[in-house]
Amino acid sequence: MEIAFDIDDVIMQSRLLLSDHMKKDYGVDAFNFPKFEIEINGLTKDDVYNYVNQVLYDYHDEIEPCKNIIEKIQELYEFRFYNPIHFITARPEDKFRDITEAWFNRYFGKSIKYEIEFRPFDKKVDLIKERCIDVFVEDRLFNAKSIAPAVSAVFLVNYPWNLNKETPWNIIRVESTVEAIDKFMGAESTNTAKIDF
């Protein structure tokens, strides 16, 4: 089975960094915001989108990896017999490619082979089908629901912006990406090619 990962809040703790700046600038707790799309009084959706991207761009070096994810991705890489790990992000490629690759290089260096692909939200599913991905790890419920029909399973990492919402049968809620990887490796090591729901 092939597994792939979203990046923001699956590999990188992007929303925590963003929340620190939003609290300072607008008094908004982005991390505990109950929806994926953050709203700020007095700003349009486009203004918020541009603000989010600018903060993530300007302070990208300060984004920390999710807890224990670096070691777990390295473990997965070895478990998968050193096949490249796939990361698929909806970040705007023209603005974020260089700094995203620099972040991955800083934390992974040459310890693993990986591929980072950039696609808008509405094009992720097409790429997942092209790459024959069986399992995807995501934090955005809308994306998880869009991806679910194209894969065997989607692991949805629990965050305030995706809780208390109904999920299809093949979306598996997990507390962390580390837990998702453990479940994936458990299914692979038993040769069941099936993930328990």
ABEGO torsion letter per residue (X at the ends): XBBBBBABGAABBAAAAAAAAAAAAAGBBAAABABABBBBBGBBAAAAAAAAAAAAAAAAAABBBBBGAAAAAAAAAAAAGGBBBBBBBABBAAAAAAAAAAAAAAAAEAABBBBBBBBBAAAAAAAAAAAGBABBBBABAAAAAAAAAABABBBBBBBAAABGBBBBAABBBBABAAAAAAAAAAAAAAGAGBBBX
